[in-house]
Amino acid sequence: MKAPRSAAAGVVLGLLGGILSFAFMAFLFEAGTDAVSEVGSYMLLAVLFFAIAGAFTANSQWSWDMLLFMSFLTATISVVFLVVEAVDLYAGVIALVMVASIIAVLLSPSSRIWLDRPRI
């Protein structure tokens, strides 16, 4: 079965979110007492975005429900990081826009069929 365009869009958005998280971590790094929490915040966002990207691939073991849960978890963590100022304002807003785009892709019928298909 060929992957629908929505699955390809989900992979691209997830990879882009992970790469942007790494880039923000590198460019916005400031050495100080809270450097570990700042780097850890960006790394957690990157790991979550890369996990979401992998969930849209052909050999994924996640169901549609699990991917929806992980997307909302990523959105919640992004909001928490914005509230406690663990990430930069622009980085947090871009992460939220990326997660909202992933959720919009996830809500399309073709992505649900793709994610809930029987696997060998």
C-alpha positions, 0 to 999 in steps of 0.5 A: 500500500502506497503512503498517502500524501498526508502521511508524507506531510506528517513525516516532513512536519515531524522532521522539520519540527525536530530539526528546528528544535535542534537549531533553536537549541544551538542558536539560542544557547546561553551558558549559565546556571539553567543551561541544562534545563534549557538544552533538555527542553529543546532536546525533549521537543526534538525527540517528540517531533522525531518520534511523531515523524517516525510514527507516520512511516510504513513500519510504524507500530503506533495506532492513530489513537497513540499518535493523536495522544503523542501530538497533544502531549507534545503540544502540552509540553510546548505550552508548559515550556512557554509558561515556565520560560524554558524555551524562547517565545518564538521557538515555543510558538513555532513548535506549537504551530508545527504540532497544530499542523501535525494534528491537522494532518492527523485528522484527515481520513487518509492518515487515519486509514494509513495508521490503522491499516493491518500490518504484517 
